[in-house]
């Protein structure tokens, strides 16, 4: 038989947008080493679920052969009752990041602009790209949102604005009065989403309460999550509170059955145990203050933080510092040439991190 020439390689056709960005990279685990390792890279709670929540998880696992309630009726009603809002103003999703995606899919036509501060939550750029939106990034000012510059960046094409407060990864908040003045400048047909994933850790009286601010603003919605303070990061459940048309749009774009029965049961039990949970949150806040005070005493520049992490702007030294932490068994979240975000973990983990910070040469 005549020898056949090799066939040219043919691959399926994918959207060109996939060539323009890297997918989300979760916080790395500690490198293998002899002693205990500590993961301070993902802003997780150092505490496991409360006993009552663990019991609810175990009970719900027995029905894992059945699909979850796609409308999450019981959880929706529990969230609505907790915040004093109509159930029709609530939507749930696969963590608050799932709701970010749902909202982007709901608003992004070709040419739609998505406006946010930068640096802020890493998922905004790539989810906006996937939804077909055009990102407009407004640089931070002093590690916080520059709301005046963000207002100036609004155009007729702006469809969605994210305000992350406390901001991830810098930990700063927006001032309630400044936010109100900013919202007054946003066109009524442009949706503003207040991303409050870390709201339970906030102690600054100047911080806004998104649930209060949305009540008389038809273009404002709030995102919250059970992943951080509630200690349910592995179960993936978050929620939106917003005007009925906004919540309805988010529900329409939710992936079917995306919030599991176990996640729903755990979230309901967590709401019922909030007073006990807040004791843990207060302990994290106290550790946050201890860590920041120690860093400041060492000469580090650390912006005030209202989240469960601290931010060190290290510029070109970022990767080297993260590597020093890694060698000590501490995984952190470096943003190359910008800075390192370090979660507040167990006391022992925080102590090891502080030892690295103390020994690091040329600290800021």
N, C-alpha and C positions, 0 to 999 in steps of 0.2 A: 504494500500500500504506500502511496506517496506520503511523505512526511508532512504533517499539518503544521502550519505556522501558528505560533502562540496567539491566542485571542487577546485583544486589548482589555485591560481591567475595566470593568463597568461597575459603578457603585450606584445605589439609590440616590435620587436627588433630594437634597435637604435645603431648608431655607438658608439663604446667605447670611442671615443674622447670626446663625450659629458659629460662623467663623470670626465674629467680631467681639466675642466676650468669653470669659471663663465662667463656668458654673460656680455656684456658691460653694465655698470650702469651709466645712465645719471646723470648730476648734480642735486642734490636735490633742491626742492623749499624751501623757508624760512618756518620755523615752524610757526604755528599759534600763534599770540600774538596781544596785543592791538594796538600797533603802526604800522607804515608801515614796511613791510618786503622787503628785497632786495635780489635778487638772483645774487650772485657773484660766482657761481659754474660752469658755462658752457661757459665762454668766449664769451658771446653774446654781440652784440652791444647794448649800452643803448638807441640807437635811432631807431625809427621805419623807415619803408621805406620812401624815399623822396616823396613829393607830386606827381611828375611825374611818379614815380614807382608805387605808390598806384593807380593812375589812370589806368596804364597799367594792373595791377592786376585785377581791377574791370572789365575792358573791356574783359580781357581774360576769366574771370569766366563765362561769358555768353555762352561760347562754351564748358562748362564742360561736356556736353553730348557726345562730340566727343573725340576719342582717340587723344593723342598728336602726333606730328610729331616724329616718333621713331628715325629718323636720326638728329633731331634738326638742320636742315639745316640753318635756319636764325640765330640761336644762334651761331652755329659753325662758320659761316662766320663773325659774329660780333666779336667773340673772335679772330679769325685769323687776321682780320683787325686791331684790337686793338693792337696786339702784332707783327704785321708784319711778320706773318708766313703763310705757305700754309694751306688751310682748311683741307687738308689731314693729317696734323700733329696735329689735334685737336680731342679729344674725350670728351664726357660729361658723367656725371654719377650722382648718387643720393648723392650729396655732394662729397667732395674729398675722404671721407671714402668709398663711393661706388666704386670709381676708385681703391682704395687700394685693395678691394676685387676682382674687375675685373682683375687686373694685377696678383694677386696671383693665381687666377684660370687659367690664361693664361700661367704661367711659372712653376707651382708646379707639377712635377711628384713625385712619391714616392721616398723619400730619398733626395729631393731637400732641400737645406738650404736657409733660409731667415735670413739675417744679419741686425742687427740694434743696435743702442745704447740703454742703459737702465739705468735709466728710460727714456722712451719717450712715444709717443702716445699709449694710452691704447689699441687701436684696433689692433695693429700689432700682438700681440701674439695670440689672439683667432682667428683672421681671417687667420693667417698662419696655425694654427692647423686645422681649418675647411677645408682649401684647401689641406691638406695633407703634408704641408711643415714642416721642422724641424727648429725651431727658434734657432738662435745663438745670444745671447745677450752680448754686450760688455759694461762693466760698464762705466759710465760717469767719466770724469776727471775734477774736479773743476766745476761741474754743466754743463759742455759742452761735446760735442763729443770728444772722443779720437780717432782721425782719424788714427794715427799710429797703435794703437791696433786693430782698425777695419780692416786695411789693412793686418795686420798679421793674422787675423782670417779668411781671405778668403781661401777657399779650392776649389778643382775641383768641389765640389758639390754645391758651392754657386751659386744660380740662380738669386737672387734679393737682393738688398741692399737698405734700407731706410735711408735717411739722412734728419731728421726733423729740419728745420732751418727757423725761430726761433724754438727752441725745446719746445715741450709741454711735461712736465709742467714747465720747468726751465726758459724758455724765452731767453736762450742764442743762439747766432748764431755761425756758423762755419765761419772761415776766408776764404775769396775768394781765396787767394793764397794757403793756406793749402788744401782747397777742390780741387783745380786744381791738386796739387801734388798727392792727394789721388786718384783722378779719373785716373791719369796716371798709377796707379798700379793695377787697376781693369781689369781683363781679358775682352776682347772684347765681349765675349758671355754672360757676366753677366750684367743684367740690374741694373742701379742705378737710384733710384727715389728720387728726391729732393722735399720733402714735404714742400711747402711754404704757408701753410694756413694763416699765419699771415704776409705775406710779405708787405702789405700796411702800417703796423705800424713800419717798419724798418727805422731807421734813421742813423745807423752806416755805414759810407762810406766803411768799410772793408767787409761788407756783400756781399755775392754773389748774382747775378741775374741769376736764373736758366734758364730763357728764353734765355739769352745770352750764357750761358755755354753749352746748349744742341746743339746749332746750328752746331758745328763742332765735336760732339761726338755722334756716332750712337747708343751708349748704355746708353744714359742719357735722362731721361724724367722728367717733372716738374708737380706737382700737385698744383692747386689753387682752391679757393672756393669762393662762394658768401655768405657763411654763416656768416662770421665774419665782416670784414670791411663794406661789402655791406648791412648788416643788414637783410639778407634773410634766417636766420637759419631755420625758419619754413617751407620754401619751398623746401629745399634740392636740391641744384644744385651746382655741382663743375665741374672742367674740367682738362684735361691733355693736355700738349703740349709736343710733342716728335717726334722722327723720324717716318716716315710714317708706317713702320712695327709695331712699338710699339703702335701707335694710332689705327691701324687696329686691333691688337690683343685685345686691350681694348674694342673696339666697338663690337667685336664678343662675348665677355663674358658679355655684359651688359644685365641686365634683361629687357625684352621687355617693352616699354612704361614707363620706370622708371623715366623720367624727365617730369613732367606734363606740360601741355600747360601754366598754370598760372606761373609755375617756369620759363619756357623759356621766356615768355613775360617780367617777372620781371627782369630777368638777362639782357636781351637786353636793357631794359629801364635804368637799373643801369649803364651799360657801357656808354650809351649816356649822363648820368648825372654825370660822374666821377668827373668833376671839383668841382661841388657842394658837392659831397660826400666827397671829400678829406678835405673839411673844417671840417666836423665832425670827420674824422680820426685824423686831427691835434689836435682837442680838446681832444680826448682820449689820444693822445700822451702827451699832456701837463698835463693832469690829472695823467697819469702814472708817469711822472717825479715828480709831487707834492707828490704823495703817497710814492714813493720810497725814496725821500729826507726826508720826515717826519719819515719814518720807520728807516732810517739810523740815524737820529738825536736822535731817541729814544734808539738806541743801537742795533737794529736788524741787522743781517747779511742778506743782500738782494742782490743776484747777479744782474749784469746789465741785463735788460730785453729789448728786442726789439719787444715784443708781446703786447697784450692788457691785461696782467695780471702780477702779481708779485708772486715770489716763496719764501716761508719761510721754510728752512730745520729745522724741529723741532724734528726729531727722535722720541723717546718714548713719547714726549709731544704732538704729532700731534693731536691725538683724543681729548685731553683735550682742546687744543686751538680752534679746530673747534667747540667743544661744547660751548665754551664761546662766539664765534661769533654767534652761533645758538640762544643762549639765548637773544642776543641783536637784533635778527631779521635779521641776515646776514647769508645766506647759502654760504659756501665755498666748496672747493674740497679737502678733506683730503686724503692722501695716507698713510695708517697706518704705523707707525714707520719710516716714511721718511720725509714728509713735507706737507704743505698746499699751494695750488694754489688759488689765489684770483683774480678774474676778476676785471678790472677797469670798474666801472659802473657810475651811476649818481653821481654828486658831493655830494649829501646828503648821498648816500650809502657809498661812500668812506670815508666820515667824520665819519660815525658810525663805520666803520671798524677800522679806526685809533684810535677812542676812546677805542675800545676793545684792540687793540694792546698796547696802552699806559698804560692801567690799568692791563694788564696781568702780573702776578708775574713771576719773574725769566726769563724775556725775554732775547733772545740770544744777 
